[in-house]
Amino acid sequence: MRIIIFEQDYSDINTVHNSIYQLAKLKEYTIYQVLTTRKPQSILNYLDAYQADSFFISIRHDQPETFALARQIRNLDYSAQIVLITDKQTPEVQTLAQQLHVTQLIEKRTKATLERHVEETFSLHYHQYHNDFMLLKKSIS
């Protein structure tokens, strides 16, 4: 599974990244690569060479480029599992989540709730990824 994390806040980057890694280690989930970045262009460069399975994208209503990034990711891969992380669930953020058919919209309240929601969502993503992989493997056999 390839995962991309986009977050502007260094503390939240660590929370999201560590939550995923700790759960993967505990559950023995196979992760091939994780890109953690604060730069939208890094994600687009990565996606030129690789495909990702799961995205944790922080969006901010005062930074329209974060909305644009989420839209670009969806346009590049309609089946990607996208989680939007936001400081505040505004009507604009909720509309974006609906338009992009995101897996989860997480509102940052505390580090503990962010961690819990990331772990829950990542677990769902991993199980879906694993199920899709097994189906593909069966169809090839």
N, C-alpha and C positions, 0 to 999 in steps of 0.2 A: 504494500500500500504506500502510495506517495501522498504526502500531506504538505499543504502550503498554509502558513500562518502569516497574516498581514496585520500588524498592530503598530500604532504610533508610540504608545506608552511603554517604556522599557520594563516597568514593573509588570504590566499586563502581558507583555511578550513572555516574560519568564513564567508567569502563572499558567498561561495557555500551553506553552511548550513543555513545561515540567509536568503538568497534569496529563498530557498525552503520553509522554515518555514513561512516567511512573505506572500508568494504567497498562500500557503496552508491555512493560517489563513484568508486572504482576500477573497479567493474564496470558503472557507469552504470545502476544500478537506480533506478527511479522510486519515490520515497517522497513521499506527499502530506502526511503529518503524523506527528510523533512527540510523544507525551506522556510526559514523564519526571517522576515524582513520588515523594514519600515518603508521600503521604497517600491511603489507600484511598478516601476520599470523593471525591477529585478524579477518580479513575477512574470511579466510578459516575456522577458528574455528566457526565463526558465521554460515557459510554455512553448517557446519556439523549438526547443530540443526534446522536451519530455511532456508527458501527460500526467496530470495529478488526479487523484481519486477523491480527495477531501480537502475542502478549503475552509479556513477559519478567517473571515475577513472583518476587520474592524471598520465601521463606517461612522462618520461624524457629520451631523447636519450642517456644520459650519465649514466642511471641506467637501465640496462637490466632486472633487477628483476621486474620493473614496467610493462614491455612488457610481461614478463612471467605471472604476476598476471592477466593481461587482458585476456591472452590466457586461463589460468586456469578457470576463471569465465565463459568464453564462452563454454569451454568444460564441465563444470558442468551444464550449463543451456543454451541450444541453443536458447530459446525464450526470454531470458533476454534482457531488454532494456539497452544498454550500451552506455554511453557517454564517450569519451576520451577527456581529457583536457591536453593541452600541452603548453609549453612556445614557441615552434617553430614547425611549420609544415614542417618536413623534409620528403624526399621521403620514408624513413623507417617508419615514423609515419603514413603517408598516406597509405602505403601498409598494415600496421597492421590494420588500420581502415577498409580497404576493405576486408581483410581476415576475420575479426571478424563481419562484417556486422553491424557496430555500427550505432546507431541512429543519432549521431552528433559528429563531431570533432570540439572542441572549442579551439581556440588559445587565450591564455591569452595576451591581449594587455594592457588593463587598467582594473581597478576594475569595472568600470561602464559597459564596454562591457562584461566582464566575468559575472557580475550579470545579465545583460539583456539576454545573451545567455543561462544561466542556467535557468532563469525563463521561457523563451520560450520553451526550451527543456523539462523542468519538466512539464509544462502545457500539452504538447503533450503526454508525458509519462502517465500522470494522465488520460487523456481522453481515451487513448488506454487501460489502465488498467481498467477503469470504463466500457468501452464497452465490453471488454473481460469478465469481471465479470457478466455483465448483460446477455450476451450470455450464459454463463455457468449456470446462475440462471434459464434462460428459458429452457435450455435443461434438467435440473434436474426436473423441474416442470411437 
